[in-house]
Protein backbone atom coordinates (compact mmCIF):
# COMPACT_ATOMS: atom_id res chain seq x y z
CA UNK A 1 0.00 0.00 0.00
CA UNK A 2 2.82 2.40 0.95
CA UNK A 3 4.61 1.69 -2.30
CA UNK A 4 1.55 2.36 -4.41
CA UNK A 5 0.95 5.70 -2.76
CA UNK A 6 4.57 6.77 -3.21
CA UNK A 7 4.41 5.96 -6.93
CA UNK A 8 1.17 7.88 -7.20
CA UNK A 9 2.55 10.90 -5.41
CA UNK A 10 5.61 10.98 -7.70
CA UNK A 11 3.29 10.95 -10.70
CA UNK A 12 1.15 13.67 -9.12
CA UNK A 13 4.21 15.88 -8.60
CA UNK A 14 5.22 15.34 -12.22
CA UNK A 15 1.81 16.30 -13.56
CA UNK A 16 1.61 19.36 -11.35
CA UNK A 17 5.06 20.38 -12.60
CA UNK A 18 3.58 20.16 -16.09
CA UNK A 19 0.96 22.69 -15.02
CA UNK A 20 3.35 25.05 -13.21
CA UNK A 21 5.76 25.39 -16.12
CA UNK A 22 2.83 26.14 -18.38
CA UNK A 23 2.54 29.84 -17.60
CA UNK A 24 6.03 30.82 -18.67
CA UNK A 25 5.81 32.10 -22.24
CA UNK A 26 3.39 34.48 -23.91
CA UNK A 27 1.93 33.54 -27.26
CA UNK A 28 3.72 34.93 -30.30
CA UNK A 29 1.87 36.94 -32.91
CA UNK A 30 1.88 35.42 -36.37
CA UNK A 31 1.08 38.52 -38.40
CA UNK A 32 0.80 36.75 -41.76
CA UNK A 33 -0.93 33.53 -40.72
CA UNK A 34 -4.31 32.86 -42.34
CA UNK A 35 -6.13 29.88 -40.77
CA UNK A 36 -9.12 28.29 -42.47
CA UNK A 37 -11.43 25.91 -40.61
CA UNK A 38 -14.22 23.97 -42.41
CA UNK A 39 -17.09 22.12 -40.73
CA UNK A 40 -15.15 18.95 -41.39
CA UNK A 41 -12.11 18.01 -43.44
CA UNK A 42 -12.18 15.55 -46.31
CA UNK A 43 -15.36 16.24 -48.27
CA UNK A 44 -15.20 17.63 -51.84
CA UNK A 45 -17.01 20.92 -51.14
CA UNK A 46 -14.59 22.03 -48.44
CA UNK A 47 -11.58 20.72 -50.37
CA UNK A 48 -12.57 22.98 -53.28
CA UNK A 49 -12.90 25.93 -50.89
CA UNK A 50 -9.48 25.13 -49.40
CA UNK A 51 -7.79 24.99 -52.82
CA UNK A 52 -9.24 28.34 -53.85
CA UNK A 53 -8.28 30.02 -50.59
CA UNK A 54 -4.75 28.56 -50.69
CA UNK A 55 -4.15 30.02 -54.17
CA UNK A 56 -5.42 33.44 -53.13
CA UNK A 57 -3.38 33.38 -49.89
CA UNK A 58 -0.32 32.69 -52.06
CA UNK A 59 -1.07 35.77 -54.18
CA UNK A 60 -1.42 37.91 -51.06
CA UNK A 61 1.78 36.56 -49.52
CA UNK A 62 -0.02 35.05 -46.52
CA UNK A 63 0.97 31.90 -44.71
CA UNK A 64 -1.99 29.52 -45.26
CA UNK A 65 -3.04 26.81 -42.80
CA UNK A 66 -6.11 24.60 -43.24
CA UNK A 67 -7.36 22.31 -40.50
CA UNK A 68 -10.65 21.16 -39.01
CA UNK A 69 -12.51 18.37 -37.24
CA UNK A 70 -12.78 15.00 -38.97
CA UNK A 71 -16.53 14.82 -38.33
CA UNK A 72 -19.29 17.44 -38.59
CA UNK A 73 -19.53 17.97 -34.82
CA UNK A 74 -19.75 21.38 -33.15
CA UNK A 75 -17.87 20.23 -30.04
CA UNK A 76 -14.94 18.91 -32.09
CA UNK A 77 -14.87 22.12 -34.11
CA UNK A 78 -14.71 24.25 -30.96
CA UNK A 79 -11.81 22.11 -29.67
CA UNK A 80 -9.94 22.75 -32.92
CA UNK A 81 -10.64 26.50 -32.77
CA UNK A 82 -9.54 26.70 -29.13
CA UNK A 83 -6.33 24.88 -30.02
CA UNK A 84 -5.61 27.45 -32.74
CA UNK A 85 -5.98 30.56 -30.55
CA UNK A 86 -2.53 30.28 -28.89
CA UNK A 87 -0.93 30.58 -32.34
CA UNK A 88 -2.50 34.04 -32.71
CA UNK A 89 -3.22 33.89 -36.44
CA UNK A 90 -3.96 37.18 -38.21
CA UNK A 91 -7.24 35.83 -39.61
CA UNK A 92 -9.43 32.91 -38.57
CA UNK A 93 -11.88 31.88 -41.31
CA UNK A 94 -14.55 29.44 -40.12
CA UNK A 95 -17.47 27.58 -41.65
CA UNK A 96 -19.47 27.21 -38.45
CA UNK A 97 -21.07 23.88 -37.66
CA UNK A 98 -23.32 25.57 -35.11
CA UNK A 99 -23.73 29.34 -35.00
CA UNK A 100 -24.22 29.39 -31.22
CA UNK A 101 -21.62 26.82 -30.17
CA UNK A 102 -18.67 28.54 -31.85
CA UNK A 103 -19.69 31.97 -30.55
CA UNK A 104 -17.78 31.92 -27.21
CA UNK A 105 -14.49 30.76 -28.73
CA UNK A 106 -14.75 33.23 -31.65
CA UNK A 107 -15.57 36.08 -29.25
CA UNK A 108 -12.45 35.13 -27.34
CA UNK A 109 -10.43 35.14 -30.57
CA UNK A 110 -11.55 38.68 -31.35
CA UNK A 111 -10.63 39.74 -27.82
CA UNK A 112 -7.06 38.60 -28.60
CA UNK A 113 -7.05 40.77 -31.73
CA UNK A 114 -7.62 37.98 -34.25
CA UNK A 115 -9.79 38.98 -37.23
CA UNK A 116 -12.68 36.52 -37.48
CA UNK A 117 -14.25 35.73 -40.83
CA UNK A 118 -17.06 33.23 -41.34
CA UNK A 119 -17.81 31.60 -44.67
CA UNK A 120 -20.35 29.06 -45.96
CA UNK A 121 -22.17 28.97 -42.61
CA UNK A 122 -22.37 32.00 -40.34
CA UNK A 123 -21.84 32.45 -36.61
CA UNK A 124 -24.01 34.81 -34.57
CA UNK A 125 -23.25 38.20 -36.17
CA UNK A 126 -21.76 39.83 -33.07
CA UNK A 127 -18.77 37.48 -32.89
CA UNK A 128 -17.34 37.85 -36.41
CA UNK A 129 -15.93 40.69 -38.49
CA UNK A 130 -17.20 39.52 -41.89
CA UNK A 131 -19.38 36.77 -43.34
CA UNK A 132 -18.78 35.51 -46.88
CA UNK A 133 -21.86 33.69 -48.14
CA UNK A 134 -22.16 31.74 -51.36
CA UNK A 135 -25.89 32.54 -51.62
CA UNK A 136 -28.61 33.91 -49.34
CA UNK A 137 -30.23 31.16 -47.25
CA UNK A 138 -33.75 32.11 -48.32
CA UNK A 139 -32.89 32.23 -52.04
CA UNK A 140 -31.16 28.87 -51.85
CA UNK A 141 -33.97 27.09 -50.01
CA UNK A 142 -36.75 28.49 -52.18
CA UNK A 143 -34.81 27.87 -55.40
CA UNK A 144 -34.04 24.22 -54.60
CA UNK A 145 -37.76 23.68 -53.90
CA UNK A 146 -38.76 25.42 -57.15
CA UNK A 147 -36.42 23.21 -59.20
CA UNK A 148 -37.75 20.04 -57.56
CA UNK A 149 -41.36 21.18 -58.09
CA UNK A 150 -40.71 21.76 -61.80
CA UNK A 151 -39.13 18.30 -62.17
CA UNK A 152 -41.99 16.62 -60.28
CA UNK A 153 -44.81 18.48 -62.01
CA UNK A 154 -45.77 20.10 -58.68
CA UNK A 155 -47.37 17.02 -57.15
CA UNK A 156 -46.40 13.82 -55.33
CA UNK A 157 -44.29 12.70 -52.38
CA UNK A 158 -40.74 13.86 -51.79
CA UNK A 159 -38.08 13.42 -49.11
CA UNK A 160 -35.02 15.38 -47.98
CA UNK A 161 -31.62 13.96 -47.06
CA UNK A 162 -29.82 16.57 -44.99
CA UNK A 163 -26.34 16.67 -43.41
CA UNK A 164 -26.64 16.50 -39.66
CA UNK A 165 -29.98 17.22 -37.97
CA UNK A 166 -28.34 19.99 -35.94
CA UNK A 167 -26.35 21.96 -38.58
CA UNK A 168 -27.64 25.51 -38.36
CA UNK A 169 -27.20 26.60 -42.01
CA UNK A 170 -28.75 23.37 -43.35
CA UNK A 171 -31.71 23.78 -40.99
CA UNK A 172 -32.25 27.33 -42.26
CA UNK A 173 -32.27 26.07 -45.85
CA UNK A 174 -34.71 23.31 -44.80
CA UNK A 175 -36.96 25.93 -43.26
CA UNK A 176 -37.12 27.92 -46.52
CA UNK A 177 -37.67 24.77 -48.60
CA UNK A 178 -40.63 23.81 -46.41
CA UNK A 179 -41.97 27.38 -46.46
CA UNK A 180 -41.77 27.54 -50.26
CA UNK A 181 -43.55 24.20 -50.59
CA UNK A 182 -46.34 25.21 -48.19
CA UNK A 183 -46.84 28.54 -49.90
CA UNK A 184 -46.65 27.49 -53.54
CA UNK A 185 -46.99 23.74 -54.02
CA UNK A 186 -49.94 22.32 -52.05
CA UNK A 187 -49.92 19.21 -54.29
CA UNK A 188 -46.51 18.17 -52.99
CA UNK A 189 -46.07 16.23 -49.77
CA UNK A 190 -42.89 16.04 -47.69
CA UNK A 191 -42.74 12.52 -46.21
CA UNK A 192 -39.39 12.52 -44.40
CA UNK A 193 -36.29 14.50 -43.49
CA UNK A 194 -33.43 12.10 -42.75
CA UNK A 195 -29.82 12.81 -41.77
CA UNK A 196 -26.87 11.59 -43.86
CA UNK A 197 -24.41 13.18 -41.39
CA UNK A 198 -22.23 14.59 -44.20
CA UNK A 199 -21.21 11.04 -45.07
CA UNK A 200 -21.71 9.68 -48.59
CA UNK A 201 -22.08 6.07 -47.52
CA UNK A 202 -24.68 6.93 -44.90
CA UNK A 203 -26.57 9.18 -47.32
CA UNK A 204 -26.65 6.31 -49.83
CA UNK A 205 -28.10 3.91 -47.25
CA UNK A 206 -30.68 6.51 -46.19
CA UNK A 207 -31.73 6.99 -49.84
CA UNK A 208 -32.17 3.22 -50.24
CA UNK A 209 -34.31 2.99 -47.11
CA UNK A 210 -36.43 5.92 -48.26
CA UNK A 211 -37.13 4.16 -51.56
CA UNK A 212 -38.13 1.02 -49.65
CA UNK A 213 -40.31 2.86 -47.16
CA UNK A 214 -42.10 5.11 -49.66
CA UNK A 215 -42.68 3.28 -52.94
CA UNK A 216 -44.56 6.31 -54.29
CA UNK A 217 -41.65 8.65 -53.66
CA UNK A 218 -41.21 10.92 -56.69
CA UNK A 219 -38.41 13.25 -55.61
CA UNK A 220 -35.49 13.70 -53.22
CA UNK A 221 -33.48 16.73 -52.15
CA UNK A 222 -29.85 16.34 -51.10
CA UNK A 223 -29.42 19.17 -48.59
CA UNK A 224 -25.65 18.80 -48.01
CA UNK A 225 -22.71 18.36 -50.33
CA UNK A 226 -22.34 14.71 -49.29
CA UNK A 227 -26.03 13.83 -49.84
CA UNK A 228 -26.41 13.80 -53.66
CA UNK A 229 -24.54 11.12 -55.65
CA UNK A 230 -21.03 12.33 -56.61
CA UNK B 1 10.12 -31.84 -3.55
CA UNK B 2 8.80 -28.49 -2.62
CA UNK B 3 5.14 -28.77 -1.76
CA UNK B 4 4.39 -25.22 -2.92
CA UNK B 5 4.32 -24.18 -6.55
CA UNK B 6 6.98 -21.60 -7.40
CA UNK B 7 5.41 -18.21 -6.90
CA UNK B 8 7.82 -16.67 -9.41
CA UNK B 9 7.53 -12.96 -9.83
CA UNK B 10 5.40 -12.56 -6.74
CA UNK B 11 8.24 -13.60 -4.41
CA UNK B 12 9.99 -10.74 -2.61
CA UNK B 13 13.19 -9.72 -4.40
CA UNK B 14 16.35 -11.03 -2.80
CA UNK B 15 18.19 -8.41 -0.77
CA UNK B 16 21.39 -9.15 -2.69
CA UNK B 17 20.13 -7.27 -5.74
CA UNK B 18 20.92 -3.57 -6.11
CA UNK B 19 18.23 -1.21 -4.92
CA UNK B 20 17.59 0.51 -8.28
CA UNK B 21 17.00 -2.78 -10.01
CA UNK B 22 14.75 -3.97 -7.25
CA UNK B 23 12.58 -0.90 -7.35
CA UNK B 24 12.36 -1.09 -11.14
CA UNK B 25 11.07 -4.64 -10.92
CA UNK B 26 8.62 -3.70 -8.23
CA UNK B 27 7.43 -0.83 -10.40
CA UNK B 28 6.97 -3.12 -13.39
CA UNK B 29 4.63 -5.31 -11.40
CA UNK B 30 2.70 -2.46 -9.82
CA UNK B 31 -0.69 -1.47 -11.13
CA UNK B 32 0.67 1.96 -11.96
CA UNK B 33 3.30 0.81 -14.41
CA UNK B 34 1.17 1.33 -17.52
CA UNK B 35 0.07 4.89 -16.62
CA UNK B 36 3.66 5.83 -15.80
CA UNK B 37 4.77 4.70 -19.26
CA UNK B 38 1.98 6.86 -20.71
CA UNK B 39 2.96 9.87 -18.59
CA UNK B 40 6.64 9.59 -19.55
CA UNK B 41 5.82 9.31 -23.27
CA UNK B 42 3.46 12.31 -23.09
CA UNK B 43 6.10 14.34 -21.24
CA UNK B 44 8.63 13.60 -23.98
CA UNK B 45 6.05 14.59 -26.55
CA UNK B 46 5.24 17.82 -24.66
CA UNK B 47 8.92 18.79 -24.48
CA UNK B 48 9.26 18.20 -28.22
CA UNK B 49 6.05 20.09 -29.05
CA UNK B 50 7.12 23.01 -26.84
CA UNK B 51 10.52 23.05 -28.55
CA UNK B 52 8.97 23.14 -32.02
CA UNK B 53 6.20 25.62 -31.17
CA UNK B 54 6.58 28.00 -28.24
CA UNK B 55 2.83 28.51 -28.06
CA UNK B 56 2.41 24.99 -26.70
CA UNK B 57 3.62 26.00 -23.24
CA UNK B 58 1.68 29.26 -23.11
CA UNK B 59 -0.71 29.63 -20.21
CA UNK B 60 -3.52 30.41 -22.64
CA UNK B 61 -3.01 27.10 -24.44
CA UNK B 62 -3.23 25.11 -21.21
CA UNK B 63 -6.26 27.02 -20.00
CA UNK B 64 -8.06 26.22 -23.24
CA UNK B 65 -6.73 22.66 -23.33
CA UNK B 66 -7.89 21.58 -19.88
CA UNK B 67 -11.52 22.59 -20.43
CA UNK B 68 -12.47 19.82 -22.90
CA UNK B 69 -10.13 17.55 -20.94
CA UNK B 70 -12.16 18.12 -17.77
CA UNK B 71 -15.45 17.22 -19.48
CA UNK B 72 -14.02 14.04 -20.98
CA UNK B 73 -12.31 13.36 -17.66
CA UNK B 74 -15.61 13.30 -15.75
CA UNK B 75 -17.05 10.76 -18.19
CA UNK B 76 -13.81 8.74 -18.08
CA UNK B 77 -13.88 8.45 -14.28
CA UNK B 78 -17.44 7.11 -14.51
CA UNK B 79 -16.36 4.76 -17.27
CA UNK B 80 -13.52 3.52 -15.05
CA UNK B 81 -16.06 2.24 -12.49
CA UNK B 82 -18.26 0.77 -15.22
CA UNK B 83 -15.40 -1.10 -16.88
CA UNK B 84 -14.04 -2.24 -13.50
CA UNK B 85 -17.45 -3.79 -12.80
CA UNK B 86 -17.08 -5.86 -15.96
CA UNK B 87 -19.43 -3.70 -18.01
CA UNK B 88 -19.26 -0.96 -20.58
CA UNK B 89 -21.40 2.13 -21.17
CA UNK B 90 -21.86 3.13 -24.80
CA UNK B 91 -24.66 5.57 -23.97
CA UNK B 92 -22.52 8.23 -22.23
CA UNK B 93 -22.48 10.63 -25.20
CA UNK B 94 -26.24 10.45 -25.53
CA UNK B 95 -26.74 11.03 -21.79
CA UNK B 96 -24.55 14.14 -22.01
CA UNK B 97 -26.66 15.39 -24.93
CA UNK B 98 -30.07 14.70 -23.40
CA UNK B 99 -29.04 16.24 -20.03
CA UNK B 100 -27.96 19.41 -21.80
CA UNK B 101 -31.20 19.56 -23.79
CA UNK B 102 -33.34 19.18 -20.66
CA UNK B 103 -31.39 21.96 -18.93
CA UNK B 104 -31.71 24.15 -22.04
CA UNK B 105 -35.48 23.59 -22.16
CA UNK B 106 -35.53 24.65 -18.50
CA UNK B 107 -33.67 27.82 -19.42
CA UNK B 108 -36.29 28.63 -22.02
CA UNK B 109 -38.99 28.28 -19.42
CA UNK B 110 -37.15 30.76 -17.24
CA UNK B 111 -35.78 28.35 -14.65
CA UNK B 112 -33.02 29.69 -12.38
CA UNK B 113 -29.45 28.59 -13.09
CA UNK B 114 -29.33 26.20 -10.12
CA UNK B 115 -32.56 24.64 -11.38
CA UNK B 116 -31.04 24.07 -14.83
CA UNK B 117 -27.97 22.47 -13.32
CA UNK B 118 -30.09 20.27 -11.07
CA UNK B 119 -32.24 19.28 -14.05
CA UNK B 120 -29.18 18.24 -16.06
CA UNK B 121 -27.76 16.20 -13.18
CA UNK B 122 -31.15 14.60 -12.46
CA UNK B 123 -31.62 13.69 -16.13
CA UNK B 124 -28.18 12.10 -16.11
CA UNK B 125 -28.94 10.09 -12.99
CA UNK B 126 -32.30 8.93 -14.37
CA UNK B 127 -30.73 7.79 -17.65
CA UNK B 128 -27.91 6.04 -15.78
CA UNK B 129 -30.33 4.45 -13.34
CA UNK B 130 -32.36 3.13 -16.27
CA UNK B 131 -29.20 1.44 -17.60
CA UNK B 132 -28.47 0.18 -14.09
CA UNK B 133 -31.95 -1.31 -13.67
CA UNK B 134 -31.74 -3.22 -16.94
CA UNK B 135 -28.20 -4.43 -16.26
CA UNK B 136 -28.48 -5.12 -12.51
CA UNK B 137 -32.00 -6.49 -12.14
CA UNK B 138 -33.04 -7.70 -15.58
CA UNK B 139 -29.44 -8.93 -16.00
CA UNK B 140 -29.11 -8.01 -19.65
CA UNK B 141 -25.60 -7.66 -21.01
CA UNK B 142 -24.22 -4.12 -20.57
CA UNK B 143 -23.17 -3.76 -24.21
CA UNK B 144 -26.67 -4.71 -25.36
CA UNK B 145 -28.45 -2.38 -22.94
CA UNK B 146 -26.25 0.65 -23.50
CA UNK B 147 -26.17 0.19 -27.27
CA UNK B 148 -29.95 0.40 -27.13
CA UNK B 149 -30.10 3.31 -24.71
CA UNK B 150 -27.41 5.15 -26.68
CA UNK B 151 -29.90 5.39 -29.53
CA UNK B 152 -32.90 5.83 -27.19
CA UNK B 153 -31.42 8.75 -25.24
CA UNK B 154 -30.07 10.57 -28.29
CA UNK B 155 -33.47 10.02 -29.91
CA UNK B 156 -35.20 11.60 -26.91
CA UNK B 157 -32.75 14.49 -27.04
CA UNK B 158 -33.34 15.03 -30.76
CA UNK B 159 -37.11 14.79 -30.32
CA UNK B 160 -37.18 17.25 -27.40
CA UNK B 161 -35.06 19.76 -29.31
CA UNK B 162 -36.30 19.00 -32.87
CA UNK B 163 -32.63 18.96 -33.83
CA UNK B 164 -32.24 22.64 -33.00
CA UNK B 165 -29.45 24.15 -30.96
CA UNK B 166 -30.39 26.22 -27.93
CA UNK B 167 -28.54 29.37 -26.93
CA UNK B 168 -28.95 32.50 -24.84
CA UNK B 169 -28.24 31.04 -21.41
CA UNK B 170 -27.87 33.23 -18.31
CA UNK B 171 -24.38 34.34 -17.27
CA UNK B 172 -24.67 32.21 -14.13
CA UNK B 173 -24.38 29.10 -16.27
CA UNK B 174 -21.60 30.44 -18.48
CA UNK B 175 -19.67 31.12 -15.25
CA UNK B 176 -18.53 27.47 -15.32
CA UNK B 177 -16.54 28.27 -18.42
CA UNK B 178 -15.39 31.82 -17.71
CA UNK B 179 -14.30 31.68 -14.10
CA UNK B 180 -10.79 30.77 -12.98
CA UNK B 181 -9.02 30.47 -9.64
CA UNK B 182 -5.29 31.37 -9.71
CA UNK B 183 -5.33 30.79 -13.46
CA UNK B 184 -6.93 27.37 -13.13
CA UNK B 185 -10.27 27.24 -15.00
CA UNK B 186 -13.15 26.14 -12.76
CA UNK B 187 -13.78 23.15 -15.04
CA UNK B 188 -10.46 21.55 -14.16
CA UNK B 189 -11.06 22.23 -10.46
CA UNK B 190 -14.37 20.36 -10.76
CA UNK B 191 -12.42 17.49 -12.31
CA UNK B 192 -9.91 17.53 -9.41
CA UNK B 193 -12.77 17.32 -6.90
CA UNK B 194 -14.31 14.40 -8.80
CA UNK B 195 -10.94 12.63 -8.89
CA UNK B 196 -10.63 13.02 -5.11
CA UNK B 197 -14.14 11.67 -4.48
CA UNK B 198 -13.61 8.80 -6.91
CA UNK B 199 -10.34 7.95 -5.17
CA UNK B 200 -12.10 7.75 -1.82
CA UNK B 201 -14.93 5.66 -3.30
CA UNK B 202 -12.51 3.28 -4.98
CA UNK B 203 -9.85 2.84 -2.28
CA UNK B 204 -11.54 3.59 1.02
CA UNK B 205 -15.11 2.28 0.78
CA UNK B 206 -16.73 -1.12 0.45
CA UNK B 207 -18.42 0.12 -2.70
CA UNK B 208 -15.08 0.24 -4.53
CA UNK B 209 -14.24 -3.30 -3.41
CA UNK B 210 -17.64 -4.59 -4.52
CA UNK B 211 -17.19 -3.05 -7.98
CA UNK B 212 -13.80 -4.69 -8.50
CA UNK B 213 -15.01 -8.01 -7.07
CA UNK B 214 -18.03 -8.08 -9.38
CA UNK B 215 -15.80 -7.29 -12.35
CA UNK B 216 -13.30 -10.03 -11.62
CA UNK B 217 -15.90 -12.70 -10.91
CA UNK B 218 -19.57 -11.82 -10.91
CA UNK B 219 -20.77 -15.27 -9.85
CA UNK B 220 -18.37 -15.46 -6.93
CA UNK B 221 -19.43 -12.00 -5.81
CA UNK B 222 -23.07 -13.07 -5.98
CA UNK B 223 -22.48 -16.22 -3.91
CA UNK B 224 -20.38 -14.23 -1.44
CA UNK B 225 -23.50 -12.25 -0.67
CA UNK B 226 -22.27 -8.96 -2.13
CA UNK B 227 -25.07 -6.58 -3.13
CA UNK B 228 -24.34 -7.14 -6.82
CA UNK B 229 -27.54 -5.63 -8.23
CA UNK B 230 -27.41 -2.57 -6.02
CA UNK B 231 -23.70 -2.00 -6.80
CA UNK B 232 -24.27 -2.22 -10.56
CA UNK B 233 -27.23 0.12 -10.21
CA UNK B 234 -25.05 2.58 -8.28
CA UNK B 235 -22.19 2.33 -10.79
CA UNK B 236 -24.38 3.17 -13.79
CA UNK B 237 -26.22 5.88 -11.88
CA UNK B 238 -22.89 7.46 -10.93
CA UNK B 239 -21.86 7.34 -14.58
CA UNK B 240 -25.13 9.08 -15.43
CA UNK B 241 -24.52 11.76 -12.80
CA UNK B 242 -21.03 12.44 -14.15
CA UNK B 243 -22.41 12.62 -17.70
CA UNK B 244 -24.97 15.17 -16.50
CA UNK B 245 -22.16 17.23 -14.94
CA UNK B 246 -20.14 16.98 -18.15
CA UNK B 247 -23.27 18.16 -19.98
CA UNK B 248 -23.45 21.30 -17.82
CA UNK B 249 -19.76 22.09 -18.40
CA UNK B 250 -20.09 21.47 -22.13
CA UNK B 251 -23.17 23.73 -22.28
CA UNK B 252 -21.24 26.47 -20.51
CA UNK B 253 -18.22 26.14 -22.81
CA UNK B 254 -20.23 26.08 -26.04
CA UNK B 255 -22.85 28.54 -24.71
CA UNK B 256 -25.39 26.28 -26.43
CA UNK B 257 -26.96 22.84 -26.17
CA UNK B 258 -27.50 20.24 -28.85
CA UNK B 259 -28.66 16.65 -28.70
CA UNK B 260 -25.51 15.36 -30.42
CA UNK B 261 -23.15 17.32 -28.18
CA UNK B 262 -21.35 14.50 -26.39
CA UNK B 263 -20.91 12.23 -29.39
CA UNK B 264 -17.13 11.89 -29.29
CA UNK B 265 -16.88 11.36 -25.52
CA UNK B 266 -17.69 7.65 -25.44
CA UNK B 267 -14.63 6.55 -27.40
CA UNK B 268 -12.35 8.97 -25.54
CA UNK B 269 -13.58 7.65 -22.18
CA UNK B 270 -13.13 3.98 -23.08
CA UNK B 271 -9.70 4.73 -24.58
CA UNK B 272 -8.63 6.61 -21.45
CA UNK B 273 -9.57 3.74 -19.13
CA UNK B 274 -7.92 1.05 -21.24
CA UNK B 275 -4.84 3.17 -21.86
CA UNK B 276 -4.52 3.52 -18.11
CA UNK B 277 -3.92 -0.21 -17.88
CA UNK B 278 -7.40 -1.51 -17.02
CA UNK B 279 -8.38 -4.72 -18.82
CA UNK B 280 -11.60 -4.23 -20.82
CA UNK B 281 -13.07 -7.38 -19.24
CA UNK B 282 -13.10 -5.71 -15.82
CA UNK B 283 -11.93 -6.52 -12.31
CA UNK B 284 -9.40 -3.72 -12.10
CA UNK B 285 -9.53 0.07 -11.78
CA UNK B 286 -6.72 2.58 -11.90
CA UNK B 287 -7.67 6.17 -11.16
CA UNK B 288 -4.17 7.44 -11.94
CA UNK B 289 -4.25 5.48 -15.19
CA UNK B 290 -7.61 6.88 -16.23
CA UNK B 291 -6.53 10.47 -15.56
CA UNK B 292 -3.22 9.90 -17.37
CA UNK B 293 -5.08 8.28 -20.28
CA UNK B 294 -7.56 11.08 -20.83
CA UNK B 295 -4.88 13.76 -20.39
CA UNK B 296 -2.60 12.00 -22.87
CA UNK B 297 -5.36 12.02 -25.45
CA UNK B 298 -6.05 15.76 -25.25
CA UNK B 299 -2.42 16.85 -24.84
CA UNK B 300 -1.47 14.86 -27.95
CA UNK B 301 -4.35 16.25 -30.02
CA UNK B 302 -3.53 19.81 -28.99
CA UNK B 303 0.22 19.44 -29.54
CA UNK B 304 -0.22 17.94 -32.99
CA UNK B 305 -2.62 20.72 -33.95
CA UNK B 306 -0.08 23.35 -32.87
CA UNK B 307 2.66 21.52 -34.79
CA UNK B 308 0.52 21.95 -37.90
CA UNK B 309 -0.07 18.23 -38.44
CA UNK B 310 -3.06 17.62 -40.79
CA UNK B 311 -6.27 16.51 -39.04
CA UNK B 312 -6.35 12.97 -40.39
CA UNK B 313 -2.70 12.36 -39.50
CA UNK B 314 -3.40 13.66 -35.96
CA UNK B 315 -5.71 10.73 -35.30
CA UNK B 316 -3.23 8.24 -36.72
CA UNK B 317 -0.38 9.64 -34.62
CA UNK B 318 -2.48 9.84 -31.44
CA UNK B 319 -3.54 6.22 -31.72
CA UNK B 320 0.01 5.21 -32.64
CA UNK B 321 1.23 6.76 -29.39
CA UNK B 322 -1.50 4.96 -27.47
CA UNK B 323 -0.53 1.62 -29.02
CA UNK B 324 3.16 2.26 -28.34
CA UNK B 325 2.38 3.08 -24.70
CA UNK B 326 0.34 -0.09 -24.21
CA UNK B 327 2.92 -2.12 -26.14
CA UNK B 328 5.91 -0.88 -24.12
CA UNK B 329 3.98 -1.42 -20.91
CA UNK B 330 3.10 -5.00 -21.79
CA UNK B 331 6.52 -5.95 -23.19
CA UNK B 332 8.44 -4.63 -20.19
CA UNK B 333 6.05 -6.22 -17.77
CA UNK B 334 6.20 -9.55 -19.61
CA UNK B 335 9.98 -9.36 -19.55
CA UNK B 336 9.91 -8.80 -15.82
CA UNK B 337 7.83 -11.91 -15.29
CA UNK B 338 10.17 -14.13 -17.29
CA UNK B 339 13.18 -13.18 -15.20
Interface residues (C-beta under 8 A of the other chain):
Chain A: X3 X4 X7 X8 X11 X14 X15 X18 X19 X21 X22 X23 X24 X25 X26 X27 X28 X41 X42 X65 X67 X68 X69 X70 X71 X73 X74 X75 X76 X78 X79 X80 X82 X83 X84 X85 X86 X87 X88 X98 X99 X100 X101 X102 X103 X104 X124 X164 X165 X166 X168 X171
Chain B: X26 X27 X30 X31 X32 X35 X36 X39 X43 X46 X53 X54 X55 X56 X57 X58 X59 X60 X61 X62 X64 X65 X67 X68 X158 X163 X164 X165 X166 X167 X174 X177 X183 X184 X250 X253 X254 X255 X256 X258 X259 X260 X261 X262 X263 X264 X288 X292 X295 X301 X302 X305 X306 X308 X310 X311 X312 X315
